[in-house]
Amino acid sequence: MSLETLLQKSSAVQLLRNSQMGANPYPGVQAEYTNWRDEQRAWQKTCVLFNQSYHMTDMYLEGPDALRLLSDLGTNTFKNFGPNKAKQYAPVNPEGYVIGDVILFGLEDGRFNLVGRPSVHNWVQFNAETGGYSVKCTRDERAADQKGEIVRQAYRYQIQGPNAMKLMEKVVEGTIPELKFFQMGTVKIAGKKVSALRHGMVGQPGWELFGPWAEGEEIKAALVAAGKEFGLYLVGGRAYSSNTLESGWIPSPLPAVYTSPKMKAYREWLPDTTWEARASLGGSFYSENIEDYYLTPYDLGYGTMVKFDHDFVGREALEKISKAPARTKVTLELYTEDVMKAIGSQFEAGNRSKFMEFPSAVYSTWPYDKVLDKNGKTIGVSTWVGYSSNEGKMLTLAILDNAYTQPGEQVTFVWGENPSSTKPTVEPHVQTQIRATVCPVPYATVAREAYRTT
């Protein structure tokens, strides 16, 4: 059965809101190595190791048409892109709405690698197979989609935080290459060749390291040993998903694939077991029109990435959208008093608010909560909510109508579902309104001002 067949039986909204899948899993790592508060604190104060070897899908592309395929689907420029470079890659549908968001690596051997949640991989693979391209796609499925012993092609670690460079200087054998943001080089650690990407994920300068899966444990052991004097913390699954609150990256836009007539063949190609058919939609924002959940690159803060120097799927639509983007990404700082009231309702016999998990309160794959103005009008959506121990605040990443995006603007965040879905993560509750202040994105000052230039 295909996704298109499923959509003939149920609306996309009902299919996804009542999916039995919860939030994105982070297998292969402990929930906490110490405690999530100290693990959060370390990415601002010392340094951390994120083990990203398990939760993302990898797909390798090779062949004479690989770069042309990526360019035909990508909103980015591909001038001068190739080996030892990387970029965020967020292709759109023919109407200009984002299908997904991954990191694209140009590897030393001329191959390309897409890393992230699988909606982009599926779209690229479909076009590779049906579009007349001479391209080979090799998938390395995330751990959640594997059965039995987990084996990946590559390990993937990130070293992030103010002491990241000190750790790297100690553990790397020889000289560390001078790399600009999102450029790659090769280093040697524990006698092994390691690919290194200059990167920043939590608003701090850092590195992403990857290499053959069989060498992963040895490399991690060397990083942990070298990091002891620099305050290195291993980050578990609980803290990992909350780092985005400070850096401002929205990790899970709903793939805009459910309605475009031009994508019917793609929906017929997608099995009913894929991410697009099984992942869950949740939150207080509710519309029977699935297109109301679609996001543009400008909504996500990716407007500067869009380059009209080449033809790509969705270009004509984005040229129109780009002239007057309607919404802007912001951080919402929730009123502590209102958050405490919502949490306190858990100790009452009835009329409880939706439970808030810490540090990430996300309970669906694609979280969408509505944001209101002072008159109760919906002015945007919150897409991620959680607690930052570093800031002592409950924060959300939201996309609001431009008239409400000035720092200091007062808005209302609505927490809890109505109508309630049948997701197993949703208990009986009542919707709660929580006051919020509009703040910049990224929220952390160093993320806004420093790390991309370090």
NORUR-V654463 format. One record per pair of residues at least 4 apart in sequence whose ideal C-beta (glycine too) atoms are under 6 Angstrom apart, sorted by the first residue. I is the first residue (numbers start at 0). J is the second residue. Records with the same first field share a line. If there is no record, write none. Layout:
BEGIN
I->J + J
END
This chain:
BEGIN
0->4 + 271
1->267
2->266 + 269 + 275 + 276
3->266 + 267
5->271 + 276
6->11
9->13 + 14
11->257 + 289
12->16 + 287 + 289
13->17
15->280
16->280 + 420
17->420 + 421
18->277 + 279
20->277 + 278 + 279 + 364
21->424
22->361 + 362
23->364
24->143
25->54 + 236 + 239
26->53 + 142 + 143
27->53 + 142
28->50 + 235 + 236
29->235
30->235 + 236 + 237
31->35 + 235 + 237
32->233 + 235
33->37
35->237 + 238 + 358
36->388
38->232 + 234 + 238
39->238 + 388 + 389
40->44 + 389
41->45 + 47 + 232
42->47 + 159 + 160 + 201
43->389
45->160 + 162 + 230
46->160 + 162 + 163 + 166 + 229 + 231
47->159 + 160 + 232 + 234
48->156 + 158 + 222 + 233
49->157 + 234
50->156
51->155
52->154 + 155
53->142
54->141
55->114 + 115 + 141
56->117 + 120 + 140 + 141
57->112 + 114 + 139
58->113 + 120 + 136 + 138
59->110 + 112 + 137
60->65 + 111 + 134 + 136
61->65 + 110 + 135
62->133 + 134 + 135
63->133
64->68 + 132 + 133 + 134
65->111 + 134
68->127 + 132 + 134
69->73
70->77 + 309
71->311
72->90 + 312
73->88 + 90 + 311
74->296 + 305
75->86 + 304
76->306 + 308
80->84
81->105
82->105 + 107
83->183
84->105 + 182
85->102 + 104 + 181 + 196
86->103
88->101 + 103
89->97 + 100 + 296 + 301
90->98
91->95 + 96 + 97 + 313
92->96 + 98 + 255 + 259
93->259 + 261 + 312 + 313
94->259 + 316
95->295 + 313 + 316 + 317 + 320
96->255 + 293
97->252 + 294
98->118 + 122 + 254 + 255
99->118 + 119 + 254
101->113 + 114 + 115 + 119
102->114
103->113
104->112
105->111
106->110 + 112
113->119 + 120
117->121 + 274
118->254 + 274
124->136
125->265 + 268
126->130
127->132 + 134 + 136
139->151 + 152
140->144 + 145
142->149
145->149
151->212
152->212
153->209 + 212
154->212 + 215
155->209
156->208
157->200 + 205 + 207
158->163 + 166 + 205 + 206
159->163 + 200 + 201 + 203 + 205
160->203
161->203
162->166 + 229
163->204 + 205
165->229
166->225 + 226 + 229
167->171 + 175 + 206
169->225
170->188 + 221 + 222 + 225
171->175 + 186
172->187
176->184
178->182 + 184 + 197
180->197 + 451
182->197
183->196
184->195
185->192
186->193 + 195
188->193 + 218 + 221
189->217 + 221
191->214
193->208 + 210
194->209
195->206 + 208
196->207
198->205 + 207
199->204 + 205 + 450
201->242 + 246
202->245 + 246 + 441 + 443 + 445 + 446 + 450
203->450
204->450 + 453
210->214
214->218
222->226
226->231
234->238 + 239
240->359
241->358 + 359 + 385
243->248 + 250
244->385 + 387 + 394
245->387 + 442 + 443
246->441 + 446
247->440 + 441
249->299 + 382 + 396
251->365
252->294
253->292 + 365
254->275
255->293
256->262 + 275
257->289
258->290
269->273 + 275
271->276
274->278
278->364
279->363 + 364 + 422
280->365
281->362 + 363 + 366
282->366 + 367 + 368
283->368 + 369 + 413 + 415
284->367 + 368 + 369 + 380
286->291
292->367
294->298 + 299
295->320
296->301 + 305
297->302 + 324
298->326 + 398
300->328
305->317
313->317
317->321
326->398 + 400
327->401 + 404
328->398 + 440
329->397 + 399 + 404 + 437 + 440
330->394 + 438 + 440 + 442
331->395 + 397 + 412 + 435
332->392 + 436 + 438
333->338 + 393 + 433 + 435
334->434
337->433 + 434
338->393
339->343
341->352 + 431
344->351 + 352
345->351
350->429
351->428
352->428 + 431
353->414 + 415 + 428
355->360
356->360
357->386
358->385 + 386
359->385
360->384 + 385
361->366
362->424
366->382
367->380
368->381 + 413
369->377 + 413
370->378 + 379 + 381 + 397 + 410 + 412
371->375 + 411
372->376 + 378
378->399 + 400 + 403
379->397 + 398 + 399 + 400
380->398
381->395 + 397 + 412
382->396
383->396
384->395
386->393
387->392 + 394
394->442
399->403 + 404
403->408
406->437 + 438 + 439
408->437
410->435
411->432 + 434
412->433 + 435
413->430 + 432
414->431 + 433
415->428 + 430 + 431
416->420 + 425
417->430
419->425
420->425
438->442
441->446 + 447
444->448
445->449
449->453
END
